[in-house]
Structure formats: structure tokens, C-alpha cells
Amino acid sequence: MSASSIINLSYPQYEQHSHGVEQFEKELFLELLSLQQTDRSLLLEASSFNEGQVFIKSFLIPKSEISKIDFKTIPEWDIGNDTWQCGLVYGGGKPPRVEFNEPSLRISGVEIEGTKHLIHRRHFDGLPNKNYYEVPQFLLFAHDLHWVREKNSWCRLDTNGDIESVIKVQQDSGKSFSDSVVSINREIIELQMAATDNVLLQVFDYTFIPKGFSAWQHTECESISDDNTNIFYKFHSQNDGAGFIRGCQIVYPKFTSEELGAILKAKEDKPKKYETFIINDFKNNQTIESSCDPKATASYFQPDSNLPFQTSPVFFNASVLDKYKSDPEKYTLENRSISCRNSWYLREYDFNEAGQIHTLICDLADLPFQEQVYWKSFNENPKGAISKRTLLNSFLGEFDSEPDNLRDLKDYAFHLGASNYEWFKLHEPSLINQIHYPLTNSQKIWIDTILLLAKVVVESIEKSYLKRIAKELNLVLEPSIGSIKLLKEILNLKNTPPDVIDEAVNPLLDLNNLRAKLAAHSSGEEAQAIKCSLLSKHKTPHKHIEAISFDLLNSLKIIEILFKPPPTRPT
């Protein structure tokens, strides 16, 4: 990779130079450096060692150390120790000893105290990719950064709960550190500099050697010291296109600690925006549009207010939940609440007989404005009352004892998984929290729910345990027999009544058949006929899942009883 290629890797605006560099590109390189003063990301390290070399490395140094450096003389830099070192030292007329040395930076022979290296190269032959980078712990811990392999970056969660790359590594997968760039979000490094009264010092060395290069023609160098750009360097170029530039630049923080603190506090104190929603103003017996701003509603302790209650219900098309169901890594849907990692929490939601999702206007106020806008896009006039469960819990303060087949099935699966039964093993417990009623007519969501139920229930029936029991019963097995049919054969040999076997096994067989016929051929004629038959019987996907959840729950309870070991008799 050439010098311009490493620049292209760092800054896409240089892609017009991707045809290759035929001569020493001094101005292009200086333009790259000048961008460091204003760009949204800063280079912690960049390197390429093919046609010559490009090398840039960044340090944090105290502002007080700047006065020790005579930039007018175009300082020479020496990184010295790049990492901490501890071990045996001998020679120089001194006895063998052990020493500990910290990373260092010398400029024009002066040791810069308080230097903090921001990136460290590591090498370990025990890894497939033997060369890798590490960031010092003070930076990772202070800004809550974590390595995310899929993004090849140290990341954090942003205010929307999304994974944000903060320190990015772009590295050739070859055997060396050649052709690599490590960059950091400017917001983070500005915060660090302001908080510690540091500046960013970048040292650089760019040498270009063209094809056919034989030797340096002379050694004279021109020196440039520019206090306006804070770039200080010496350079040399010659007629055959070869050249080099070496020096350093200072990137000062834009704000002091107090200035940046004032900016962040003003941002924190900025008035929150609130969306408006169609609500059921049951206090005034009307359907109106109201802001979810707490100032636009009243509590029960404000009897003289004409404003709607904070507990006024708001209704939505059930599709509002699809976004959250489709991304279980980011969103957590409990039976009646939704949370987004590191961002927001909706305390309560439910669905009514008309299939609408509903929540309270006061709960919407807790969402970020962007999320409120999303919910508003699904806002509807009420098509029915709130659910009985919400009425009992949120308004009457009573416990809801009504059964919920899917909720009860999920709870029972958790119970079985935690009971260490040999016949039931939850291989992916996290899947349980991803199962929800399909509240719309979306066939994809319906089928996805069936598939999840099969993974959680059917695939938890432990075939290895059943095989062992079958062997003890001298049962001759077909090699291809499935766990459910094997279960049925075992129950037959144990003289289990036929009606009990049917109750235990048939729901599992039905679910497994649905999975087989709907998953692979969801748009085929047979699949369409199955779905039409189910809708004819149950009316909606929701009612179908409710019905099979009841049957599956009953099935698991029967199997637990049948396989429960008898109590041990006291001796």
C-alpha cells in the first residue's frame, strides 16, 4: 500500500488519488495533517511500509510540557519504549538487575513527563492474528469503551441504545502492522484533553521511495515551523520523485474544562421535547389530542384541574411492537414492559380485545422524543376499552389472577430449565424472552412465533436421555427416530394410559409438524392451506398461539409428572 493509500484508508475524500502516487506528495500529506485540527476523528496511529513508509502516532501530553520543546528547531522525536517493560538488565559496568520501564517519548533529547501513549502494538504467536492493538485502560474505563470484534472497534452505546464505534481499527490481515489506521472519535479525545489539561501531540514520518530509486542525492533539508497550524517539520525532495517529511504537530483542545462543562450542562438542561397523541380523556369523557408533557396532564391530587389525567390511555396499531420484536439484542420485551439498552424504558403496555396496544400518556413522556415520534406514527382512536389486566393492576390496584397461556408456558419452561431435569434442557434460555403473541395478521411474525416455540419446547426434550431410557427398556430403535416419537414409544412401554400419552405427545407432534411444513414452504399450497385452516378455527394468529400454548403447557406438566423420580423412602 502506498502513502496515498493509507490516506485514502483514513479519509475517503482523498479517493481521487487512488490511482497511485508517482512522486513525493508533500502537500497531500500536509493536508491530511491539517485536517486533524478540525475533523470529527483523529488518528491515534497510521502506518504503511511498502513504497517507503508512512507513520503517524499520537500522545497525550500535559500543556505544561509544551514550553520545554523548542519547536523552532524542528524537534526530532524518539518514542523509546512503546510499552511497559520489566525484566533482566545487565552491562554498562553494573551488575545484573531487574528494571521496570514505562512508555516514553523524547523530543530533541528532552524526556516529556506525563506522556500517555494512546495506542500500543502487541504481538502474540499464540493467536491466529498475531499482531493487534490495545488501548490503555484509563481511556477505556473513563469513557466506557468495550472491544466489539464484529466492528473491529472499541465501542459504547449511544443515547439511542445503538452500538457506536469510538476507536476504529482498520488493519491489513497480513503478518505485520503495515497498512493500518487507528482513529478515535474527536468528541472523546476533546473531553479527555479538557478534563486533564492535556494536548494531543502527533509525531509523523512520511518517506516516499519511487520505483528505480538508487540513492538520496543530497542531505539538505528545509525546515518549517508554523505557529498558526501548529505543524513543525523538516522535509527533503528530489527530482526522481523521492522525498521525506518528518516532524510533529500539536492539536489543542477546543475548550477548557469549565467551558466544556458549561456546554454539556446546558445540553443536559435543555428542555425536553414532547409529542402529542390521541388519548382517551376519561376524566372529561372525550377523545382528544394531548401532549405527553407532564405539564399538559394532571394527577389525581389536582381535583380542580381540567387537564386530562396522567393515566389517560393511548392506543396504537399492534404493528408498533414489530420493531422491538425484530431486534431482541437491542430491545427487551417483557410481558408488559419494553426497555432499550442504556437508553429508555416503557413501564407498561398491554393489548385489548380489539387487538390494539395501549399504554398511559405519562409513560410515553419518559421516552426520548425520537421514540415518541415513532409511537405517534401508530397512534389510533380507541377501538375498545383497555385490557382487564391493566384495569385491575393500574387503576384498581388489584392483582390480576387471569391466566395467560403464553406467559404461563414461558414461566414453566424457565422452571423446567432451572430444575436440572435430565429430560428437559434449555439450550438457548434467551429465546424464551423473544416469544410474544402475534398481534397483527403478519404471517411472518406468526410463523416466527411458531418456530421459536418449537425451539424452546420441542428441542428442549433431551433425546440423549430418552435413548438411555429406551436402552434400559430394551426398546429397539430406528436410527432416524425423533425425540417426540421416541417419547411416545417409551410411554407405551411404561403402560401409560393412551389418553395421557395423547395429551403429552400430540401437542409436541402438532407443533413440530407445523414447524416443518410452515418454515421451509411458508408460501406453498400446503402451507397456505394449513394457515387457512388454523385461521378458520382460531380466527387470529394471536388466538392460535394462545391455544397451542395452553396445550403445550399441559403437555410439559404431564411429562414432568411421568418422569419425576419417585421420592426416596427414609431408612
C-alpha positions as CSV (number, residue, x, y, z in Angstrom):
1,M,0.0,0.0,0.0
2,S,1.3,3.4,-1.0
3,A,1.4,6.6,1.0
4,S,-1.8,7.8,-0.6
5,S,-3.5,4.5,0.0
6,I,-3.1,4.9,3.8
7,I,-4.5,8.4,3.4
8,N,-7.4,7.0,1.5
9,L,-8.0,4.5,4.2
10,S,-8.2,7.3,6.8
11,Y,-10.0,9.9,4.8
12,P,-12.4,9.0,1.9
13,Q,-12.2,12.5,0.4
14,Y,-8.7,11.5,-0.9
15,E,-10.1,8.7,-3.0
16,Q,-9.4,10.7,-6.2
17,H,-5.7,9.9,-5.6
18,S,-6.2,6.1,-5.6
19,H,-4.5,5.8,-9.0
20,G,-1.3,5.8,-7.1
21,V,1.5,8.2,-6.1
22,E,4.2,8.8,-8.7
23,Q,6.1,11.3,-6.7
24,F,6.5,12.7,-3.2
25,E,3.1,14.0,-2.2
26,K,4.2,16.5,0.4
27,E,1.1,18.8,0.1
28,L,-1.3,15.9,0.2
29,F,0.3,14.7,3.4
30,L,0.2,18.2,5.0
31,E,-3.4,18.4,4.1
32,L,-4.1,15.2,5.9
33,L,-2.3,16.6,9.0
34,S,-4.2,19.9,8.9
35,L,-7.5,18.0,8.9
36,Q,-6.6,16.7,12.3
37,Q,-7.3,20.2,13.7
38,T,-10.9,20.1,12.6
39,D,-12.0,16.6,11.6
40,R,-14.5,14.6,13.5
41,S,-12.0,11.8,14.1
42,L,-8.3,11.9,15.0
43,L,-5.5,9.5,14.1
44,L,-4.1,7.6,17.0
45,E,-1.8,5.7,14.7
46,A,-1.4,5.2,10.9
47,S,1.3,3.2,9.2
48,S,2.3,1.8,5.8
49,F,5.7,0.3,4.9
50,N,5.8,-0.5,1.2
51,E,6.8,2.2,-1.2
52,G,8.8,3.9,1.6
53,Q,6.8,4.5,4.7
54,V,4.0,6.5,6.4
55,F,4.0,6.6,10.2
56,I,1.8,8.7,12.5
57,K,1.4,8.2,16.2
58,S,-0.4,10.3,18.9
59,F,0.2,11.0,22.5
60,L,-1.5,13.0,25.2
61,I,1.0,15.3,27.0
62,P,0.4,18.0,29.7
63,K,0.2,21.5,28.4
64,S,2.9,22.5,30.8
65,E,5.4,20.3,28.8
66,I,4.9,22.3,25.6
67,S,7.1,25.0,26.9
68,K,10.0,22.5,27.2
69,I,10.0,21.9,23.4
70,D,11.9,24.2,21.1
71,F,9.6,23.9,18.0
72,K,11.6,26.5,16.1
73,T,14.5,24.0,15.8
74,I,12.1,21.4,14.2
75,P,12.3,18.8,17.0
76,E,13.5,15.3,16.5
77,W,11.4,12.7,18.3
78,D,12.2,9.3,19.7
79,I,9.4,7.1,21.0
80,G,11.8,4.9,23.1
81,N,9.7,2.4,25.0
82,D,6.3,1.9,23.3
83,T,5.0,-0.3,26.1
84,W,5.8,-1.1,29.7
85,Q,8.9,-3.3,30.2
86,C,10.0,-5.3,33.2
87,G,12.9,-7.8,33.2
88,L,16.6,-8.5,33.3
89,V,19.1,-5.7,32.6
90,Y,22.9,-6.1,32.6
91,G,26.0,-4.5,31.2
92,G,27.5,-1.0,31.4
93,G,29.7,-1.9,34.3
94,K,26.7,-2.6,36.5
95,P,25.7,-5.9,38.0
96,P,22.7,-7.8,36.5
97,R,19.4,-6.5,37.9
98,V,15.7,-6.3,37.0
99,E,14.1,-3.0,36.0
100,F,10.7,-1.6,35.2
101,N,10.4,0.9,32.4
102,E,7.3,2.9,31.4
103,P,6.4,4.0,27.8
104,S,8.4,7.1,27.0
105,L,8.7,10.0,24.5
106,R,11.7,12.1,23.9
107,I,11.7,15.2,21.8
108,S,15.1,16.8,20.9
109,G,16.6,14.9,23.8
110,V,14.1,16.1,26.4
111,E,12.0,13.5,28.2
112,I,8.4,14.6,28.1
113,E,7.0,13.9,31.5
114,G,3.4,12.7,31.9
115,T,3.3,11.4,28.3
116,K,0.4,9.0,27.7
117,H,0.6,6.6,24.8
118,L,-2.8,6.2,23.3
119,I,-2.3,3.0,21.3
120,H,0.0,0.0,21.9
121,R,1.1,-2.6,19.4
122,R,1.0,-6.1,20.7
123,H,2.3,-9.4,19.2
124,F,1.4,-12.9,20.4
125,D,2.3,-16.0,18.4
126,G,-0.5,-17.9,20.2
127,L,-3.2,-16.0,18.3
128,P,-4.3,-16.6,14.7
129,N,-3.9,-12.8,14.1
130,K,-0.6,-12.4,15.8
131,N,-0.5,-8.6,15.6
132,Y,-3.1,-6.5,17.3
133,Y,-3.6,-3.2,19.0
134,E,-4.5,-2.3,22.6
135,V,-5.8,1.0,24.1
136,P,-4.7,2.0,27.6
137,Q,-7.2,1.2,30.4
138,F,-7.6,4.8,31.6
139,L,-9.2,5.8,28.2
140,L,-11.4,2.7,28.0
141,F,-12.7,2.8,31.6
142,A,-13.2,6.6,31.7
143,H,-15.3,6.6,28.6
144,D,-16.9,3.1,29.0
145,L,-15.5,1.7,25.8
146,H,-15.5,-2.0,25.0
147,W,-14.0,-4.1,22.2
148,V,-16.6,-5.3,19.7
149,R,-14.9,-7.8,17.3
150,E,-17.6,-7.5,14.7
151,K,-17.0,-3.8,14.3
152,N,-13.2,-4.1,14.8
153,S,-13.6,-1.2,17.2
154,W,-13.8,-0.1,20.8
155,C,-17.4,0.9,21.2
156,R,-20.0,2.3,23.5
157,L,-23.8,2.6,23.5
158,D,-25.2,5.9,22.2
159,T,-28.3,7.7,23.5
160,N,-30.5,5.6,21.2
161,G,-29.1,2.3,22.5
162,D,-27.1,1.6,19.3
163,I,-23.5,0.4,19.3
164,E,-21.3,3.3,18.3
165,S,-17.7,2.8,17.1
166,V,-15.4,5.2,19.0
167,I,-11.9,3.9,18.4
168,K,-11.8,2.2,15.0
169,V,-9.1,-0.2,13.8
170,Q,-8.6,-0.7,10.0
171,Q,-5.8,-3.2,9.7
172,D,-4.4,-5.4,6.9
173,S,-4.8,-9.1,7.9
174,G,-1.3,-9.7,6.9
175,K,1.6,-10.6,9.1
176,S,2.7,-7.1,10.2
177,F,1.3,-3.8,11.3
178,S,1.8,-2.4,7.8
179,D,-1.2,-0.7,6.2
180,S,-3.2,0.1,9.4
181,V,-5.1,3.0,10.8
182,V,-6.4,3.5,14.3
183,S,-8.7,6.5,14.7
184,I,-10.8,8.0,17.6
185,N,-14.0,10.0,17.8
186,R,-13.0,13.6,18.4
187,E,-15.7,14.1,21.0
188,I,-13.9,11.6,23.3
189,I,-10.4,12.9,22.9
190,E,-11.7,16.5,23.3
191,L,-13.3,15.5,26.6
192,Q,-10.2,13.8,27.8
193,M,-7.9,16.7,26.9
194,A,-10.2,19.3,28.6
195,A,-10.6,17.2,31.7
196,T,-6.8,16.6,32.1
197,D,-5.4,19.8,30.7
198,N,-3.6,17.9,28.0
199,V,-2.9,18.4,24.3
200,L,-2.6,15.8,21.6
201,L,0.8,15.5,20.1
202,Q,1.1,13.7,16.8
203,V,4.6,12.7,15.5
204,F,4.9,11.8,11.9
205,D,7.3,10.5,9.3
206,Y,6.5,10.1,5.7
207,T,9.1,8.8,3.3
208,F,8.4,8.1,-0.4
209,I,10.8,6.0,-2.5
210,P,9.7,5.6,-6.2
211,K,10.5,2.6,-8.4
212,G,14.0,2.8,-9.7
213,F,15.2,4.8,-6.7
214,S,19.0,4.5,-6.3
215,A,20.1,6.9,-3.6
216,W,19.4,10.1,-1.8
217,Q,21.0,12.8,-4.0
218,H,21.9,15.2,-1.1
219,T,21.0,15.6,2.6
220,E,19.9,19.2,2.8
221,C,16.5,19.6,4.5
222,E,14.2,22.6,4.6
223,S,12.7,23.3,8.0
224,I,9.2,24.7,8.5
225,S,7.9,26.0,11.8
226,D,4.2,27.2,11.6
227,D,2.7,28.5,14.8
228,N,-0.6,29.1,13.0
229,T,-1.1,25.4,12.1
230,N,1.0,24.1,14.9
231,I,2.8,21.8,12.4
232,F,6.6,21.7,12.7
233,Y,8.7,19.6,10.3
234,K,11.7,19.2,8.1
235,F,11.5,17.9,4.5
236,H,13.6,16.9,1.6
237,S,12.5,16.2,-2.1
238,Q,14.5,15.4,-5.2
239,N,13.9,15.2,-9.0
240,D,13.4,11.5,-9.1
241,G,10.2,11.8,-7.0
242,A,11.7,10.7,-3.7
243,G,11.3,12.7,-0.6
244,F,10.6,12.7,3.1
245,I,8.9,14.8,5.7
246,R,9.3,14.3,9.5
247,G,8.1,16.3,12.5
248,C,5.2,16.8,14.8
249,Q,2.0,18.7,15.3
250,I,0.0,19.8,18.3
251,V,-3.8,19.6,18.5
252,Y,-5.1,21.8,21.3
253,P,-8.5,21.2,22.9
254,K,-11.2,23.5,21.7
255,F,-12.5,24.2,25.2
256,T,-11.2,24.4,28.7
257,S,-12.6,22.1,31.4
258,E,-15.0,24.9,32.6
259,E,-16.1,25.8,29.0
260,L,-16.8,22.2,28.0
261,G,-18.5,21.6,31.4
262,A,-20.8,24.6,30.7
263,I,-21.7,23.3,27.2
264,L,-22.5,19.8,28.5
265,K,-24.6,21.2,31.4
266,A,-26.6,23.4,29.0
267,K,-27.2,20.4,26.8
268,E,-28.3,18.4,29.8
269,D,-30.6,21.2,31.0
270,K,-32.1,21.8,27.5
271,P,-35.9,21.5,27.8
272,K,-37.2,18.1,26.7
273,K,-39.5,17.9,23.6
274,Y,-42.8,16.1,23.8
275,E,-45.0,14.7,21.1
276,T,-48.8,14.9,21.0
277,F,-51.1,11.8,21.0
278,I,-54.8,10.9,20.6
279,I,-55.8,9.9,24.1
280,N,-58.9,8.7,25.9
281,D,-59.6,11.6,28.3
282,F,-61.8,9.5,30.6
283,K,-61.8,12.3,33.1
284,N,-63.7,14.6,30.8
285,N,-65.3,11.7,28.8
286,Q,-63.8,12.6,25.5
287,T,-61.2,11.6,22.9
288,I,-58.8,14.4,22.4
289,E,-55.2,15.1,21.2
290,S,-52.9,16.0,24.1
291,S,-49.2,16.4,24.6
292,C,-47.5,13.9,26.8
293,D,-45.6,16.7,28.5
294,P,-46.3,16.2,32.3
295,K,-47.4,19.9,32.4
296,A,-50.2,19.0,29.9
297,T,-51.8,16.5,32.3
298,A,-52.9,16.4,35.9
299,S,-52.6,14.0,38.8
300,Y,-55.4,12.7,41.0
301,F,-54.2,15.2,43.6
302,Q,-55.3,18.1,41.4
303,P,-59.1,17.9,41.5
304,D,-59.6,21.5,40.3
305,S,-57.6,21.0,37.1
306,N,-59.5,20.5,33.8
307,L,-56.5,18.8,32.3
308,P,-56.7,15.0,31.4
309,F,-55.3,12.6,33.9
310,Q,-51.7,11.4,33.6
311,T,-53.1,7.9,33.4
312,S,-55.2,8.6,30.3
313,P,-54.8,5.6,27.9
314,V,-53.3,5.9,24.5
315,F,-54.0,3.3,21.8
316,F,-51.8,2.1,18.9
317,N,-51.8,-0.3,16.0
318,A,-50.3,-3.5,17.1
319,S,-47.5,-3.2,14.5
320,V,-45.8,-0.7,16.8
321,L,-44.2,-3.7,18.5
322,D,-42.7,-5.2,15.4
323,K,-39.6,-3.0,15.5
324,Y,-38.8,-4.2,19.1
325,K,-39.6,-7.9,18.4
326,S,-37.2,-7.9,15.4
327,D,-34.2,-6.7,17.3
328,P,-34.0,-8.7,20.6
329,E,-30.3,-7.8,21.1
330,K,-31.3,-4.1,21.4
331,Y,-34.8,-4.3,22.9
332,T,-36.1,-6.3,25.8
333,L,-39.8,-7.1,25.7
334,E,-41.1,-8.4,29.0
335,N,-44.8,-9.4,29.4
336,R,-45.8,-5.8,29.8
337,S,-42.8,-3.6,29.5
338,I,-40.2,-2.6,26.9
339,S,-36.6,-1.4,27.5
340,C,-33.9,-0.3,25.2
341,R,-30.3,-0.9,26.4
342,N,-28.7,2.1,28.0
343,S,-31.5,4.4,26.7
344,W,-35.1,4.2,27.7
345,Y,-37.8,2.1,29.5
346,L,-41.5,1.9,28.8
347,R,-43.0,1.0,32.2
348,E,-46.2,-0.7,31.0
349,Y,-48.1,-1.7,27.9
350,D,-50.8,-4.2,27.1
351,F,-53.3,-5.1,24.4
352,N,-57.1,-5.0,24.4
353,E,-59.8,-7.2,22.9
354,A,-59.7,-5.1,19.7
355,G,-56.0,-6.1,19.2
356,Q,-54.7,-2.6,20.0
357,I,-51.6,-1.9,22.0
358,H,-52.2,0.6,24.8
359,T,-50.2,2.5,27.3
360,L,-50.6,5.5,29.5
361,I,-49.8,9.1,28.4
362,C,-47.5,9.5,31.5
363,D,-45.4,6.5,30.4
364,L,-44.9,7.9,26.9
365,A,-43.4,11.1,28.5
366,D,-40.5,9.0,29.7
367,L,-39.4,8.0,26.1
368,P,-36.9,10.0,24.1
369,F,-38.6,12.4,21.7
370,Q,-37.4,10.3,18.7
371,E,-39.1,7.3,20.2
372,Q,-42.3,9.3,20.9
373,V,-42.4,10.2,17.2
374,Y,-42.2,6.5,16.3
375,W,-45.1,5.7,18.6
376,K,-47.2,8.6,17.3
377,S,-47.0,7.1,13.8
378,F,-49.0,4.1,15.0
379,N,-51.4,6.2,17.2
380,E,-55.1,5.4,16.7
381,N,-58.5,6.3,18.1
382,P,-59.6,3.7,20.8
383,K,-61.5,0.8,19.2
384,G,-62.2,-0.7,22.6
385,A,-61.5,-0.4,26.3
386,I,-58.2,-1.1,28.0
387,S,-57.5,-4.7,28.9
388,K,-59.0,-6.2,32.1
389,R,-55.5,-6.8,33.4
390,T,-54.5,-3.1,33.1
391,L,-57.8,-2.0,34.7
392,L,-57.1,-4.3,37.7
393,N,-53.4,-3.6,38.1
394,S,-53.0,0.1,37.2
395,F,-56.4,1.6,38.1
396,L,-57.9,-0.7,40.8
397,G,-54.6,-1.7,42.4
398,E,-55.6,-5.4,42.4
399,F,-53.6,-8.4,41.4
400,D,-54.6,-10.0,38.1
401,S,-55.2,-13.7,38.5
402,E,-56.4,-14.3,35.0
403,P,-54.4,-17.0,33.2
404,D,-52.2,-16.0,30.2
405,N,-51.4,-19.2,28.3
406,L,-48.2,-18.0,26.6
407,R,-46.9,-16.2,29.7
408,D,-47.6,-19.3,31.8
409,L,-45.9,-21.6,29.2
410,K,-42.8,-19.4,29.2
411,D,-42.7,-19.3,33.0
412,Y,-43.0,-23.1,33.1
413,A,-40.2,-23.6,30.6
414,F,-38.0,-21.5,32.8
415,H,-39.0,-23.6,35.8
416,L,-38.1,-26.8,34.0
417,G,-34.9,-25.5,32.7
418,A,-33.8,-24.4,36.2
419,S,-34.9,-27.8,37.8
420,N,-32.0,-29.7,36.3
421,Y,-34.2,-32.4,34.9
422,E,-32.4,-34.9,32.6
423,W,-35.3,-35.0,30.1
424,F,-35.6,-31.2,29.6
425,K,-32.6,-29.0,28.8
426,L,-33.0,-25.3,27.8
427,H,-30.2,-24.9,25.2
428,E,-31.0,-21.3,24.5
429,P,-32.8,-19.8,27.5
430,S,-32.7,-16.3,26.0
431,L,-35.1,-17.4,23.3
432,I,-37.9,-17.5,25.8
433,N,-38.0,-13.8,26.2
434,Q,-38.3,-13.4,22.4
435,I,-41.6,-15.2,22.2
436,H,-44.6,-12.9,22.1
437,Y,-48.2,-13.1,20.9
438,P,-48.5,-12.1,17.2
439,L,-51.0,-9.2,17.5
440,T,-51.2,-8.4,13.8
441,N,-52.1,-10.6,10.8
442,S,-48.5,-10.7,9.7
443,Q,-47.9,-14.3,8.6
444,K,-44.1,-13.9,9.0
445,I,-44.4,-12.9,12.7
446,W,-46.9,-15.7,13.2
447,I,-44.6,-18.3,11.7
448,D,-41.6,-16.9,13.6
449,T,-43.5,-17.3,16.8
450,I,-44.2,-21.0,15.9
451,L,-40.5,-21.6,15.2
452,L,-39.5,-20.0,18.5
453,L,-42.0,-22.2,20.4
454,A,-40.6,-25.3,18.7
455,K,-37.0,-24.4,19.5
456,V,-37.8,-23.7,23.2
457,V,-40.2,-26.6,23.8
458,V,-39.6,-29.4,21.3
459,E,-35.8,-29.0,21.1
460,S,-35.5,-29.0,24.9
461,I,-36.8,-32.6,25.1
462,E,-33.5,-34.3,25.6
463,K,-33.1,-37.1,23.1
464,S,-29.9,-38.5,24.7
465,Y,-31.8,-39.1,28.0
466,L,-34.7,-40.7,26.1
467,K,-32.3,-43.0,24.3
468,R,-30.8,-44.1,27.6
469,I,-34.3,-44.9,29.0
470,A,-35.1,-46.8,25.8
471,K,-32.0,-48.9,26.1
472,E,-32.9,-49.8,29.7
473,L,-36.3,-50.9,28.5
474,N,-34.7,-53.0,25.7
475,L,-36.5,-50.9,23.1
476,V,-35.2,-51.4,19.6
477,L,-34.8,-48.1,17.9
478,E,-34.8,-46.9,14.3
479,P,-31.7,-44.7,13.8
480,S,-33.8,-41.8,12.4
481,I,-36.4,-41.8,15.2
482,G,-37.1,-38.3,16.6
483,S,-37.3,-37.3,20.2
484,I,-41.1,-37.0,20.3
485,K,-41.8,-40.4,18.7
486,L,-39.2,-41.9,21.0
487,L,-41.0,-40.3,23.9
488,K,-44.3,-41.9,22.8
489,E,-42.7,-45.4,22.5
490,I,-41.2,-45.1,26.0
491,L,-44.6,-44.1,27.5
492,N,-46.2,-47.0,25.7
493,L,-43.7,-49.4,27.2
494,K,-44.3,-47.9,30.6
495,N,-48.0,-48.8,30.3
496,T,-49.1,-45.2,30.3
497,P,-52.8,-44.8,29.6
498,P,-53.4,-43.9,25.9
499,D,-55.3,-40.7,26.6
500,V,-52.5,-39.5,28.8
501,I,-49.9,-40.3,26.1
502,D,-52.0,-38.3,23.6
503,E,-52.2,-35.3,25.9
504,A,-48.4,-35.4,26.5
505,V,-47.3,-36.1,23.0
506,N,-49.8,-34.8,20.5
507,P,-49.2,-31.0,21.2
508,L,-45.5,-31.6,20.6
509,L,-46.1,-33.5,17.4
510,D,-48.5,-30.9,16.1
511,L,-46.0,-28.1,16.8
512,N,-43.2,-30.0,15.2
513,N,-45.3,-30.7,12.1
514,L,-46.3,-27.0,11.9
515,R,-42.6,-26.0,12.1
516,A,-41.6,-28.5,9.3
517,K,-44.4,-27.5,6.9
518,L,-44.6,-23.8,7.5
519,A,-40.9,-22.9,7.9
520,A,-39.5,-24.3,4.7
521,H,-42.6,-23.9,2.5
522,S,-44.4,-20.9,4.0
523,S,-45.7,-19.7,0.6
524,G,-46.5,-23.2,-0.8
525,E,-50.0,-24.5,-1.4
526,E,-49.9,-26.9,1.6
527,A,-48.6,-24.2,3.9
528,Q,-51.3,-21.8,2.8
529,A,-54.0,-24.5,3.3
530,I,-52.7,-25.1,6.9
531,K,-52.8,-21.4,7.7
532,C,-56.3,-21.0,6.3
533,S,-57.4,-24.0,8.4
534,L,-55.9,-22.6,11.5
535,L,-57.4,-19.1,11.0
536,S,-60.8,-20.7,10.3
537,K,-60.6,-22.5,13.6
538,H,-58.9,-19.8,15.8
539,K,-59.8,-16.6,13.9
540,T,-56.5,-14.8,14.5
541,P,-52.8,-15.8,14.9
542,H,-53.0,-14.5,18.4
543,K,-55.8,-16.9,19.3
544,H,-53.9,-19.8,17.7
545,I,-50.7,-19.2,19.7
546,E,-52.9,-18.8,22.8
547,A,-54.5,-22.2,22.2
548,I,-51.3,-24.1,21.4
549,S,-49.6,-22.5,24.4
550,F,-52.3,-24.0,26.6
551,D,-51.8,-27.5,25.1
552,L,-48.0,-27.3,25.3
553,L,-48.2,-26.2,28.9
554,N,-50.4,-29.1,29.7
555,S,-48.1,-31.5,27.8
556,L,-45.0,-30.4,29.8
557,K,-46.8,-30.7,33.1
558,I,-47.8,-34.3,32.3
559,I,-44.3,-35.2,31.1
560,E,-42.8,-33.7,34.3
561,I,-45.1,-35.9,36.4
562,L,-44.4,-39.0,34.3
563,F,-40.6,-38.6,34.5
564,K,-40.4,-37.3,38.0
565,P,-38.2,-39.7,40.1
566,P,-40.2,-41.3,43.0
567,P,-39.5,-39.9,46.5
568,T,-36.8,-41.8,48.4
569,R,-38.1,-43.7,51.4
570,P,-36.5,-43.0,54.7
571,T,-34.3,-45.9,56.0
